[in-house]
Amino acid sequence: MNFKLSEENEQMKTMVRNFVDKEVDLYANEIEETEEIPKHLIDKAKELGLFGLSIPEEYGASA
């Protein structure tokens, strides 16, 4: 059984991977030690539209 992501999902996957590789990984130890995510990473994740991904549009999530 092969599973293929849609083009939109592939783009999202690539964008998230780039964000993690370029920005989040730099703070991984700090996040692990403090159990807190730096505000600038949260703000960047919001800019990228990563908040509310699991919420359907009809309930207010962004498209």
Buried (B, 14 or more C-beta within 10 A) or exposed (E): EEEEEEEEEEEBEEEBEEBEEEBBEEBEEEBEEEEEEBEEBEEBBEEBEBEEEEEEEEEEEEE
